[in-house]
Structures are given as structure tokens and as C-alpha cells.
């Protein structure tokens, strides 16, 4: 019998647009089953890469988000230590981890790069599920027109988007599970 998919909603915070020249400051994952059961979370704030520096535009944005910046700089861990613990956490989930992001291209790029650099492998393999693309397919809308403010309110729970990685990973995981339920409900009716 195949192991079930575990949807790992992940959010990252960085000091620039790409990994390597810039650092992932903070990341968090919330592991959900398809029925919206939260199995657990993982979060870490990371020390910056020694060869990297903050991008001026990103750092200007951070200046407007002092509480989120402060949250991302508490209890920093060495990336190798954090990514090894994260990989172990992913491998111990009771199913196959599926990376879920909003936008997946940005968050996955950092997580994948850090996993490969510091652990040599990724439990997600080479793929990620993008919530915006999934919503586009569900709603029958154009990609650029598919944004949170145009999605059904019934998909959302009362939780703020704080730019604190763990808060945002849980918020986005709940949103994804609502989308998944909508899709499965439509299949049973059709």
C-alpha cells in the first residue's frame, strides 16, 4: 500500500531574491494531511551565509517590517545543523512529503538549495506544488488574475499574514487544504 501524501506548507524569509548571493533568514513548514489535520511543524532561524549579503531592495522592505525582522533573527542556528534536523523531520513524517508553497518557485528555490548544499539531498525530490497554480485550475481564472483577494472567502481562516515564517506556513497550509477539499468535493459531485 502506498504511503499517503503529506502536504508540507512551507514559507521562507530571506534577505534577497536568490539563494547563494543572499541568505535564507528563516523558514518554517507545517505538515498537513489531506483532511486538514496538522501533524506538526518545523521552524528555524538561520545565521546568514558568510559569503552572502542582503540585497538593498529586500533590506529596505525589511526596514518596514521590524517585528517580523526581529522574529527572524531570534535563536539563530547554523544552516547545516538546521537543515539536517529539517531533513530528518521530513523523513519521519507518516507519508511522502509534498512541498506546498505560495509562491512555490521562490520558497522551494531556497529550501531546495539549502537542503542540497547542507545535506546533499532533498526529501521533496525536484518538485513543488504551487498554490497559485492550483487555485488557477480550480477557479478557471488566468494566472495573473489568481490572487488571494479574488479567491473564495470560504477558503480562508481568520489568521493574519505576519511575515513570520511559521505563522505564514500554517496560514497557507490551511488555505491549501481548503482548496484541496473544494477540488475533492467537485469530483464527488461530478
C-alpha positions as CSV (number, residue, x, y, z in Angstrom):
1,X,0.0,0.0,0.0
2,X,1.4,3.4,-1.0
3,X,2.2,5.9,1.8
4,X,-0.1,8.8,1.9
5,X,1.0,12.3,0.7
6,X,1.7,14.7,3.5
7,X,1.3,18.3,2.4
8,X,4.2,20.4,3.8
9,X,3.2,24.0,3.6
10,X,6.4,26.0,3.7
11,X,7.3,29.7,4.0
12,X,10.7,31.3,3.9
13,X,12.1,34.7,4.7
14,X,15.3,35.9,3.0
15,X,17.5,38.9,2.7
16,X,17.5,38.8,-1.1
17,X,15.9,37.3,-4.2
18,X,18.0,34.2,-4.7
19,X,20.0,31.8,-2.5
20,X,23.8,31.9,-2.5
21,X,24.4,35.6,-3.0
22,X,21.7,36.1,-0.3
23,X,20.6,34.1,2.7
24,X,17.5,32.4,3.9
25,X,16.9,34.0,7.2
26,X,14.1,31.9,8.5
27,X,11.9,29.1,7.3
28,X,9.0,27.0,8.6
29,X,6.9,24.1,7.5
30,X,3.5,22.9,8.6
31,X,2.7,19.2,7.7
32,X,-0.9,18.6,6.9
33,X,-2.9,15.5,5.9
34,X,-5.5,16.0,3.1
35,X,-8.2,16.3,5.7
36,X,-6.6,19.4,7.2
37,X,-5.0,17.6,10.2
38,X,-1.9,19.4,11.3
39,X,0.6,16.7,12.0
40,X,3.4,19.0,13.2
41,X,5.6,22.0,12.4
42,X,9.3,22.7,12.0
43,X,10.8,26.2,12.1
44,X,14.3,27.6,12.3
45,X,16.0,31.0,12.1
46,X,19.4,30.7,10.3
47,X,22.7,32.5,10.5
48,X,23.5,34.2,7.3
49,X,25.8,32.6,4.8
50,X,29.4,34.0,5.2
51,X,29.8,34.9,1.6
52,X,26.3,36.4,1.2
53,X,24.9,39.9,1.8
54,X,21.4,41.5,2.0
55,X,20.0,42.9,-1.2
56,X,19.3,46.6,-0.9
57,X,15.7,46.4,-2.0
58,X,14.9,43.5,0.3
59,X,16.6,45.1,3.2
60,X,14.6,48.3,2.6
61,X,11.4,46.1,2.7
62,X,12.6,44.6,6.0
63,X,13.1,48.1,7.5
64,X,9.3,48.4,7.1
65,X,8.7,45.1,8.9
66,X,10.6,45.5,12.3
67,X,8.5,42.9,14.2
68,X,9.0,40.2,11.5
69,X,12.7,41.1,11.2
70,X,13.1,40.7,14.9
71,X,11.3,37.4,14.9
72,X,13.6,36.1,12.1
73,X,16.7,37.0,14.0
74,X,16.0,35.3,17.3
75,X,17.7,32.0,18.3
76,X,19.7,31.7,15.0
77,X,21.0,28.3,14.0
78,X,23.9,27.2,11.8
79,X,22.3,26.3,8.4
80,X,24.0,22.8,8.3
81,X,22.5,21.9,11.7
82,X,19.1,23.3,11.0
83,X,18.8,21.7,7.5
84,X,20.0,18.3,8.8
85,X,17.3,18.4,11.6
86,X,14.7,19.5,9.0
87,X,15.6,16.7,6.6
88,X,15.2,14.2,9.5
89,X,11.9,15.7,10.4
90,X,10.6,15.4,6.8
91,X,11.8,11.8,6.6
92,X,10.0,10.9,9.8
93,X,6.6,12.2,8.6
94,X,4.0,9.4,8.3
95,X,3.9,9.7,4.5
96,X,5.6,11.1,1.4
97,X,6.3,14.9,1.8
98,X,4.9,17.2,-0.9
99,X,6.3,20.7,-0.8
100,X,3.5,23.3,-0.9
101,X,4.2,27.0,-1.3
102,X,2.8,30.4,-2.2
103,X,4.7,31.1,-4.4
104,X,6.4,27.7,-4.6
105,X,9.0,28.9,-7.1
106,X,10.5,31.3,-4.6
107,X,10.2,29.3,-1.3
108,X,11.2,26.0,-2.9
109,X,14.2,27.5,-4.6
110,X,15.7,28.5,-1.2
111,X,14.7,25.3,0.7
112,X,15.9,23.0,-2.1
113,X,19.2,24.9,-2.5
114,X,19.8,24.8,1.3
115,X,18.9,21.1,1.6
116,X,21.3,20.2,-1.3
117,X,24.1,22.4,0.0
118,X,23.9,21.3,3.6
119,X,22.6,17.7,3.5
120,X,23.2,16.6,-0.1
121,X,19.6,15.5,-0.8
122,X,16.0,16.7,-0.7
123,X,13.1,14.5,0.6
124,X,10.9,16.6,-1.8
125,X,12.9,15.4,-4.8
126,X,12.8,18.1,-7.5
127,X,9.2,19.2,-7.3
128,X,6.9,21.5,-5.5
129,X,3.2,22.3,-5.6
130,X,2.3,25.9,-6.3
131,X,-0.9,27.1,-4.6
132,X,-1.5,29.9,-7.0
133,X,-1.4,27.5,-10.0
134,X,-3.7,25.1,-8.2
135,X,-6.1,27.9,-7.4
136,X,-6.0,29.0,-11.1
137,X,-7.0,25.5,-12.2
138,X,-9.8,25.3,-9.6
139,X,-11.2,28.7,-10.4
140,X,-10.7,28.7,-14.1
141,X,-9.0,32.1,-14.0
142,X,-6.0,33.5,-15.7
143,X,-2.7,33.1,-13.7
144,X,-2.1,36.8,-13.0
145,X,-5.8,37.3,-12.1
146,X,-5.5,34.5,-9.5
147,X,-4.6,36.3,-6.3
148,X,-5.7,35.8,-2.7
149,X,-8.2,38.7,-2.8
150,X,-10.0,37.0,-5.7
151,X,-10.2,33.6,-4.1
152,X,-13.4,32.5,-2.3
153,X,-13.6,33.8,1.3
154,X,-14.6,30.3,2.4
155,X,-11.1,29.1,1.7
156,X,-9.6,31.5,4.4
157,X,-9.4,31.2,8.1
158,X,-9.0,34.2,10.5
159,X,-5.3,34.4,10.6
160,X,-3.0,37.3,9.8
161,X,-0.2,37.1,7.3
162,X,2.7,38.3,9.6
163,X,5.8,37.5,7.5
164,X,6.8,35.3,10.4
165,X,7.6,32.0,8.7
166,X,5.7,29.7,11.0
167,X,2.6,31.8,11.1
168,X,2.5,32.1,7.3
169,X,3.2,28.4,6.7
170,X,0.2,27.4,8.9
171,X,-2.0,30.1,7.3
172,X,-1.0,28.9,3.8
173,X,-1.4,25.2,4.8
174,X,-5.0,25.8,5.9
175,X,-5.7,27.7,2.6
176,X,-4.3,24.8,0.6
177,X,-6.3,22.2,2.5
178,X,-9.5,24.3,1.7
179,X,-8.6,24.3,-1.9
180,X,-8.0,20.5,-1.8
181,X,-11.4,20.0,-0.2
182,X,-13.0,22.1,-2.9
183,X,-11.4,20.0,-5.6
184,X,-12.3,16.7,-4.0
185,X,-15.9,17.9,-3.4
186,X,-16.3,18.8,-7.0
187,X,-15.0,15.4,-8.1
188,X,-17.6,13.6,-6.0
189,X,-20.4,15.8,-7.4
190,X,-19.3,15.4,-11.0
